[in-house]
């Protein structure tokens, strides 16, 4: 994994996102835009179904990108905070947040996070972290969650880990539960995310249930 290549990839995607809500494919081609409409719909449904935001909660979207999931969650919680390393992505997120006139959402860089959260979620982000950075991220998640708080990890996994173009790694199903356990979380749920794909894990602070071999993982970790 090359962190500089990862950062550049998402800076480029942020600049190219335009009116495309989902930047998993930031191409402006008609095919990509049609695909993104579907991706956006199933992604939003998956996040809301997993996180289940409530009106009293302060929620962190780690690796928020252009803020599309942050804004979806903000409609249901007390405050939603989106953080990302890409300035171009954050700029687009702030623009969309201002357009929607939401007063309970803000966007910042990871080092600017303040306070604690009832829930933290990360959607297809940790696959762009090298192993050492993954360990650091889970430790930060643990420090930022209140007692009894939950962490939700939605990620791609595969039986045989594979790295793509030095910017994306699909880890084994057990990689994220193990990282959560090492940071002090307890795994409380393991469930599919997208109905058309198999998934890996749902997180909480202890571990119950196996990971699945491939697809997206939903992790709901609970902090004791």
SULZI-V984034 format. One record per pair of residues at least 4 apart in sequence whose C-alpha atoms are under 6 Angstrom apart, sorted by sequence separation. I is the first residue (numbers start at 1). GAP is how many residues later the second one is. D is the distance in Angstrom with one decimal. If there is no record, write none. Layout:
I,GAP,D
I,GAP,D
This chain:
10,4,5.9
13,4,5.8
36,4,5.7
39,4,5.8
42,4,6.0
45,4,5.9
47,4,5.9
48,4,5.3
129,4,5.6
145,4,5.3
164,4,5.1
181,4,4.9
27,5,5.9
129,5,5.5
163,5,5.6
180,5,5.1
74,6,5.1
163,6,4.2
192,6,5.9
162,7,5.6
192,7,4.7
162,8,5.4
17,9,5.4
61,9,5.9
161,9,5.4
161,10,4.6
201,10,5.6
161,11,5.4
190,11,4.2
200,11,4.7
70,12,5.9
190,12,4.3
200,12,4.8
13,13,5.6
157,13,5.0
159,13,5.3
189,13,4.5
199,13,5.6
22,14,5.5
156,14,5.9
157,14,5.0
158,14,5.2
189,14,5.8
157,15,5.4
188,15,5.7
199,15,5.8
157,16,5.4
187,16,4.6
188,16,4.7
198,16,5.5
199,16,4.5
200,16,6.0
201,16,4.7
202,16,4.3
203,16,3.5
204,16,4.6
205,16,4.8
187,17,4.4
198,17,4.5
199,17,4.2
200,17,3.7
201,17,4.7
202,17,2.5
203,17,2.7
204,17,2.0
205,17,3.6
22,18,5.6
64,18,5.1
186,18,4.7
187,18,5.4
197,18,5.2
199,18,4.3
201,18,4.5
202,18,4.0
203,18,3.0
204,18,2.9
205,18,4.2
64,19,5.5
185,19,5.9
186,19,2.5
187,19,4.4
188,19,5.8
190,19,6.0
205,19,5.8
57,20,5.4
58,20,5.7
60,20,5.9
63,20,5.6
64,20,5.6
185,20,3.2
186,20,2.5
187,20,3.7
188,20,5.7
55,21,5.7
57,21,5.3
58,21,4.8
59,21,4.9
60,21,4.9
61,21,4.7
62,21,5.4
63,21,4.6
185,21,5.9
186,21,5.1
187,21,5.8
54,22,5.8
55,22,4.1
56,22,5.2
58,22,6.0
60,22,5.9
53,23,5.7
54,23,5.0
55,23,5.2
66,23,4.8
53,24,5.6
65,24,5.1
66,24,5.9
81,24,5.7
83,24,5.7
85,24,5.7
79,25,4.7
80,25,4.8
81,25,5.1
82,25,4.7
83,25,4.9
84,25,5.3
193,25,6.0
66,26,5.4
67,26,4.6
79,26,5.8
81,26,5.8
83,26,5.0
66,27,4.3
83,27,5.4
118,27,5.9
173,27,5.4
116,28,4.8
117,28,4.9
118,28,5.7
116,29,5.5
117,29,5.8
119,30,5.6
121,30,5.6
124,30,5.9
118,31,4.6
119,31,4.8
120,31,4.8
121,31,4.5
122,31,5.2
123,31,4.9
124,31,4.8
119,32,5.8
121,32,5.8
187,34,5.2
186,35,5.7
185,36,5.8
186,36,5.6
174,37,6.0
185,37,5.9
173,38,5.0
185,38,5.5
128,39,5.7
173,39,5.8
128,40,4.8
173,40,5.8
127,41,5.4
127,42,5.0
139,44,5.2
138,45,5.9
152,51,5.5
151,52,5.8
150,54,5.5
159,54,5.0
158,55,5.3
158,56,4.2
157,57,4.9
59,58,5.5
157,58,5.5
58,59,5.1
156,59,5.0
58,60,5.7
59,60,4.9
60,60,4.6
61,60,5.2
62,60,5.0
156,60,4.2
57,61,5.8
59,61,5.6
61,61,5.8
155,61,4.7
63,62,5.9
154,62,6.0
155,62,4.6
154,63,4.6
154,64,4.2
153,65,5.1
153,66,4.2
152,67,4.4
152,68,4.1
151,69,5.0
150,70,5.9
151,70,4.5
150,71,4.9
150,72,4.3
15,73,5.7
149,73,5.5
14,74,4.8
148,74,5.9
149,74,5.3
11,75,5.4
14,75,4.4
148,75,4.7
147,76,5.5
148,76,5.4
11,77,5.5
147,77,5.8
1,129,5.6
46,147,5.7
6,161,5.1
2,164,5.4
1,165,4.4
1,166,5.5
